[in-house]
Amino acid sequence: MKSSYYRIDSYIEMYGMQRERKLARARQVRRQKSLIIIGVLITMAFISFFSVRAFADTGNTSDFFGTKQFKSVKIYCGDTVESIAEDNYCALYPSVGKYAQEIRKINHISEGEELIPGNYLVIPHFQTASGY
């Protein structure tokens, strides 16, 4: 009879150890879930913080004047970079000369280079939020 008691004791002991392992695993899983949730919340906080800062740091020209965009302009006989700059000048540039310099820089045109009629130039312009 002693041998059957030993088996029962060992079975109870084995059952207790299994139960302890299950409880420990459940605690570990809960801890991992909570760490994942905390990580996700911290990540969301950083993303929202920096996205708000990015929108808050926009330049004052885009708020009032719109966004800087580019358009192409066809070159006709007798056109120069300065004449195209005068035709498309906007008040955001200090002078027509500065606007012409930017057109040259964008299109890789040197100071004395002639324009070929029929080609196109890329020029900057500002598009307002309303589209006008």
C-alpha positions in Angstrom: 0.0 0.0 0.0 2.8 2.4 0.6 3.7 2.3 -3.1 0.3 3.6 -4.1 0.5 6.5 -1.7 3.9 7.4 -3.1 2.4 7.4 -6.6 -0.5 9.6 -5.5 1.9 12.0 -3.7 4.1 12.2 -6.8 1.1 12.7 -9.0 -0.1 15.5 -6.7 3.4 17.0 -6.7 3.6 16.8 -10.5 0.2 18.4 -10.8 1.2 21.2 -8.5 4.4 21.8 -10.5 2.4 21.9 -13.8 0.0 24.3 -12.3 2.8 26.6 -11.1 4.4 26.5 -14.5 1.0 27.5 -16.1 0.6 30.3 -13.7 4.1 31.5 -14.3 3.6 31.4 -18.0 0.3 33.3 -17.7 2.1 36.0 -15.7 4.8 36.2 -18.3 2.3 36.5 -21.1 0.5 39.3 -19.2 3.7 41.1 -18.6 4.7 40.8 -22.3 1.2 42.1 -23.4 1.5 45.1 -21.0 5.0 45.9 -22.3 3.8 45.8 -25.9 0.8 48.0 -25.1 3.1 50.5 -23.3 5.5 50.5 -26.2 2.7 51.1 -28.7 1.4 54.0 -26.6 4.8 55.6 -26.3 5.3 55.3 -30.0 1.9 56.9 -30.7 2.8 59.7 -28.3 6.1 60.4 -30.1 4.5 60.3 -33.5 1.7 62.6 -32.5 4.1 65.0 -30.8 6.5 65.3 -33.8 3.7 65.5 -36.4 2.1 68.4 -34.5 5.6 70.0 -34.4 6.1 69.5 -38.1 2.8 71.2 -38.9 3.5 74.0 -36.4 6.9 74.8 -38.0 5.7 75.5 -41.5 7.1 78.6 -43.1 5.1 81.8 -43.2 5.2 82.0 -47.0 3.2 78.8 -47.5 0.6 79.8 -45.0 -0.2 83.1 -46.8 1.0 82.7 -50.4 0.4 79.0 -51.0 2.9 76.3 -52.0 5.9 76.7 -54.4 5.3 74.6 -57.5 6.8 74.5 -61.0 5.4 74.9 -64.4 6.8 74.7 -67.9 6.8 77.7 -70.3 7.4 77.4 -74.0 10.2 79.5 -75.5 9.3 81.7 -78.5 11.6 83.7 -80.8 13.2 86.7 -79.1 12.5 85.3 -75.5 15.2 85.7 -72.9 15.3 84.4 -69.4 14.7 88.0 -68.2 11.6 88.5 -70.4 10.1 85.2 -69.2 10.9 86.2 -65.6 9.2 89.6 -66.1 6.1 87.9 -67.6 5.8 85.4 -64.7 7.2 87.5 -61.8 5.5 87.4 -58.4 6.1 89.6 -55.4 7.7 86.8 -53.3 11.1 87.4 -55.0 13.0 90.6 -54.1 13.5 91.5 -57.8 13.0 90.2 -61.3 16.8 89.6 -61.5 16.6 87.2 -58.5 13.7 85.4 -60.1 15.6 85.1 -63.4 18.6 83.8 -61.5 16.5 81.1 -60.0 15.1 80.2 -63.4 18.7 79.9 -64.7 19.6 77.7 -61.7 16.6 75.4 -62.2 17.2 74.9 -65.9 21.1 74.9 -65.7 21.4 77.9 -68.0 24.6 80.1 -67.9 24.4 83.9 -68.0 25.2 84.5 -71.7 23.5 81.3 -73.1 20.8 81.9 -75.7 17.4 80.2 -75.5 16.2 77.9 -78.4 12.7 78.7 -79.6 10.3 75.7 -79.3 12.0 74.3 -76.1 10.5 74.7 -72.7 11.8 76.2 -69.4 10.7 75.1 -66.0 9.8 78.1 -63.8 8.7 78.3 -60.2 5.4 79.8 -59.2 3.2 79.8 -56.1 -0.1 78.0 -56.0 -2.5 79.4 -53.4 -4.7 77.1 -51.3 -7.8 78.3 -53.2 -6.1 77.6 -56.6 -5.9 81.2 -57.8 
